[in-house]
Amino acid sequence: NKYNQNFRLKGLSSHGVQWYSDIITYDNLKHLRDSWGINVFRVAMYTNENGYISQPDKMKKTAYNIIDMCIDLDLYVVIDWHILSDGDPNIYLEQSKNFFSETSAKYKDYPNVIYEICNEPNGNVTWENNIKPYAEEVIKEIRENSKKSIIIVGTPTWSQEVDKPAKNKINDEQVMYALHFYSGTHTEWLRERVKEALKDIPIFVSEWGVSDASGNGGVYKEETIKWINFM
């Protein structure tokens, strides 16, 4: 932090706010902070699935309301541009640039606001050809307003290929690279990959779970505890 003390961000992510924003209330966030001990909340704003692309004004208003509650509660908040079925982030590049330009102007004075600019790139998408060029465009918009905010960039194959940016990172010291895991699917092989990548880049686990990657099965308790200890 600004006092040069180590600290840990720990919290949870919403599901898609186009479906479940009604349970993200001030009292519920306060309870999570006071009883669960969270200090970060991630706002999963889907692009597709009836999310931002089809109703931008409504989704923006929803996201900003949650962000404002988190700021008032002194929580860190991750604004998640939640690409998923749209595996290539460039599909909605212009919409993303507009959103992050406006949002970073609105929250430029809040160091607890973190920008996650592409949730889980997937499909026939590479770091070199798709994700890095997209990220550089969007980061440029954010940096116009906020020079130091933390920006999280998703990595290929649903944010598991952290080895790719490790060898070809973005020229920005305040960028971190996303790792997502589900303990029923992702085990020691992924932790080994992370260990290697950490020699070159900072990694942020912005989503994980105790099921398998589909959301089914579990709780995979033993593997989950290994992951928690690893983090």
C-alpha positions as CSV (number, residue, x, y, z in Angstrom):
1,N,0.0,0.0,0.0
2,K,1.0,3.6,0.1
3,Y,2.8,3.1,3.4
4,N,4.9,0.3,1.8
5,Q,3.1,-2.4,4.0
6,N,2.2,-5.7,2.5
7,F,-1.5,-6.5,2.5
8,R,-3.8,-9.0,1.0
9,L,-7.0,-8.5,-1.0
10,K,-9.6,-11.2,-0.3
11,G,-13.2,-11.1,-1.2
12,L,-15.7,-12.4,-3.7
13,S,-17.2,-11.8,-7.1
14,S,-20.8,-11.3,-8.0
15,H,-22.5,-13.4,-10.6
16,G,-23.8,-11.5,-13.6
17,V,-25.2,-8.2,-12.4
18,Q,-27.8,-8.3,-15.1
19,W,-29.4,-11.2,-13.3
20,Y,-28.6,-10.9,-9.6
21,S,-27.9,-7.2,-8.7
22,D,-30.9,-7.2,-6.4
23,I,-29.0,-9.1,-3.7
24,I,-26.0,-6.7,-3.9
25,T,-27.3,-4.3,-1.3
26,Y,-25.4,-1.9,1.0
27,D,-26.4,-4.0,4.0
28,N,-25.2,-7.2,2.4
29,L,-21.9,-5.8,1.4
30,K,-21.4,-4.4,4.9
31,H,-22.2,-7.8,6.3
32,L,-19.6,-9.4,4.0
33,R,-17.1,-6.8,5.1
34,D,-17.8,-7.1,8.9
35,S,-18.7,-10.8,9.2
36,W,-16.8,-12.5,6.4
37,G,-13.8,-10.1,6.5
38,I,-13.8,-9.2,2.8
39,N,-11.9,-6.2,1.6
40,V,-12.6,-6.4,-2.1
41,F,-15.7,-7.0,-4.2
42,R,-15.8,-7.8,-8.0
43,V,-18.6,-6.5,-10.1
44,A,-19.1,-9.0,-12.9
45,M,-20.7,-7.0,-15.7
46,Y,-21.3,-9.3,-18.6
47,T,-20.9,-8.0,-22.1
48,N,-23.2,-10.6,-23.8
49,E,-25.9,-12.7,-22.1
50,N,-28.3,-9.6,-22.0
51,G,-25.5,-7.6,-20.4
52,Y,-23.8,-4.3,-21.2
53,I,-23.9,-4.6,-25.0
54,S,-27.7,-4.9,-25.2
55,Q,-28.5,-2.5,-22.3
56,P,-25.5,-0.3,-21.7
57,D,-27.3,2.5,-19.8
58,K,-28.9,0.1,-17.4
59,M,-25.8,-1.9,-16.8
60,K,-23.6,1.1,-16.3
61,K,-26.1,2.5,-13.8
62,T,-26.2,-0.9,-12.0
63,A,-22.4,-1.2,-11.9
64,Y,-21.8,2.4,-10.7
65,N,-24.3,1.9,-7.9
66,I,-22.4,-1.1,-6.6
67,I,-19.0,0.7,-7.0
68,D,-20.3,3.6,-5.1
69,M,-21.5,1.4,-2.2
70,C,-18.1,-0.3,-2.1
71,I,-16.3,3.0,-2.0
72,D,-18.6,4.2,0.8
73,L,-17.7,0.9,2.7
74,D,-14.0,1.4,2.1
75,L,-13.7,-1.7,0.1
76,Y,-11.6,-2.3,-3.0
77,V,-13.8,-2.9,-6.0
78,V,-13.0,-4.7,-9.3
79,I,-14.9,-3.5,-12.3
80,D,-15.1,-6.6,-14.5
81,W,-15.8,-6.3,-18.2
82,H,-17.0,-9.9,-18.3
83,I,-16.4,-11.3,-21.8
84,L,-17.2,-15.0,-22.0
85,S,-19.3,-16.2,-25.0
86,D,-17.6,-13.4,-26.9
87,G,-14.2,-15.1,-26.6
88,D,-12.2,-12.4,-28.5
89,P,-12.2,-9.1,-26.5
90,N,-11.9,-7.2,-29.8
91,I,-15.5,-8.0,-30.8
92,Y,-16.6,-5.1,-28.5
93,L,-13.4,-3.1,-28.5
94,E,-15.1,0.3,-29.2
95,Q,-17.7,-0.3,-26.5
96,S,-15.0,-1.2,-24.1
97,K,-12.9,1.8,-24.8
98,N,-16.0,4.1,-24.3
99,F,-17.0,2.4,-21.1
100,F,-13.5,2.5,-19.5
101,S,-12.9,6.1,-20.7
102,E,-16.1,7.2,-19.0
103,T,-15.6,5.0,-15.9
104,S,-12.0,5.9,-15.3
105,A,-12.9,9.7,-15.6
106,K,-15.6,9.2,-13.0
107,Y,-13.4,7.2,-10.5
108,K,-10.0,8.7,-11.2
109,D,-9.5,9.9,-7.6
110,Y,-10.3,6.5,-6.0
111,P,-7.2,4.2,-5.6
112,N,-9.4,1.3,-4.4
113,V,-11.1,1.1,-7.9
114,I,-9.5,-1.7,-10.0
115,Y,-10.2,-2.2,-13.7
116,E,-10.5,-5.8,-15.1
117,I,-10.7,-5.2,-18.8
118,C,-11.4,-8.7,-20.3
119,N,-12.6,-11.5,-18.0
120,E,-11.8,-14.7,-19.8
121,P,-10.5,-14.6,-23.4
122,N,-11.2,-18.0,-25.0
123,G,-11.6,-19.9,-28.3
124,N,-9.2,-19.3,-31.1
125,V,-7.6,-16.3,-29.3
126,T,-3.9,-15.6,-28.7
127,W,-2.1,-13.2,-26.4
128,E,0.0,-11.8,-29.3
129,N,-2.8,-11.3,-31.9
130,N,-5.9,-10.6,-29.9
131,I,-5.5,-9.9,-26.2
132,K,-2.4,-7.7,-25.9
133,P,-3.4,-5.4,-28.8
134,Y,-6.9,-5.0,-27.3
135,A,-5.5,-4.4,-23.8
136,E,-3.1,-1.7,-25.0
137,E,-6.0,0.2,-26.7
138,V,-8.2,0.1,-23.6
139,I,-5.3,0.8,-21.2
140,K,-4.6,4.0,-23.2
141,E,-8.2,5.2,-22.4
142,I,-7.8,4.5,-18.7
143,R,-4.4,6.2,-18.5
144,E,-5.8,9.4,-20.0
145,N,-7.7,9.8,-16.7
146,S,-5.9,7.6,-14.1
147,K,-2.1,7.1,-14.3
148,K,-1.7,4.7,-11.4
149,S,-4.9,2.6,-11.1
150,I,-4.4,-1.2,-11.1
151,I,-5.5,-2.8,-14.4
152,I,-6.1,-6.5,-14.6
153,V,-5.8,-8.1,-18.1
154,G,-7.2,-11.5,-18.8
155,T,-5.0,-14.3,-20.2
156,P,-5.8,-16.9,-22.9
157,T,-7.9,-20.0,-22.4
158,W,-10.3,-18.6,-19.8
159,S,-7.4,-16.8,-18.0
160,Q,-5.2,-19.7,-17.4
161,E,-2.3,-19.2,-19.8
162,V,-0.4,-16.7,-17.6
163,D,2.8,-18.0,-19.2
164,K,2.0,-16.1,-22.4
165,P,2.2,-12.5,-21.1
166,A,5.1,-13.5,-18.9
167,K,7.3,-13.6,-22.0
168,N,5.6,-10.6,-23.7
169,K,4.2,-8.2,-21.1
170,I,2.4,-4.9,-21.6
171,N,4.6,-1.8,-21.1
172,D,2.8,-0.6,-18.0
173,E,4.0,-1.1,-14.4
174,Q,0.5,-1.0,-12.9
175,V,-0.8,-3.9,-15.0
176,M,-1.5,-7.3,-13.4
177,Y,-2.5,-10.5,-15.3
178,A,-5.6,-12.6,-14.4
179,L,-5.5,-16.2,-13.2
180,H,-8.8,-18.0,-12.9
181,F,-9.1,-21.5,-11.5
182,Y,-11.7,-24.1,-10.3
183,S,-10.2,-26.6,-8.0
184,G,-11.9,-29.6,-9.4
185,T,-10.3,-29.0,-12.8
186,H,-7.2,-27.0,-12.3
187,T,-4.6,-28.6,-10.0
188,E,-0.8,-28.7,-9.5
189,W,0.0,-28.3,-13.2
190,L,-1.5,-24.8,-13.2
191,R,0.2,-23.9,-9.9
192,E,3.5,-24.8,-11.5
193,R,2.7,-22.6,-14.5
194,V,1.9,-19.7,-12.2
195,K,5.1,-20.2,-10.2
196,E,7.1,-19.8,-13.4
197,A,5.2,-16.8,-14.6
198,L,5.5,-15.0,-11.3
199,K,9.2,-14.6,-12.0
200,D,8.3,-12.1,-14.7
201,I,4.8,-10.7,-14.1
202,P,2.4,-9.9,-11.2
203,I,-0.7,-12.1,-11.2
204,F,-4.1,-11.4,-9.7
205,V,-6.6,-14.2,-9.0
206,S,-9.8,-12.4,-9.8
207,E,-12.1,-15.5,-9.9
208,W,-11.9,-19.0,-8.5
209,G,-14.2,-21.6,-7.2
210,V,-14.5,-25.0,-5.4
211,S,-16.3,-26.8,-8.2
212,D,-15.0,-28.0,-11.5
213,A,-14.7,-25.5,-14.4
214,S,-18.3,-26.0,-15.5
215,G,-19.6,-25.1,-12.1
216,N,-20.6,-28.6,-11.3
217,G,-19.2,-31.1,-8.8
218,G,-17.3,-30.6,-5.6
219,V,-16.7,-29.3,-3.1
220,Y,-13.1,-30.2,-4.0
221,K,-11.9,-29.4,-0.5
222,E,-8.4,-30.8,-0.5
223,E,-7.4,-29.1,-3.8
224,T,-9.1,-25.9,-2.7
225,I,-7.0,-25.8,0.5
226,K,-3.9,-26.3,-1.6
227,W,-4.9,-23.4,-3.7
228,I,-5.6,-21.1,-0.8
229,N,-2.3,-21.9,0.8
230,F,-0.6,-21.3,-2.6
231,M,-2.2,-17.9,-2.9
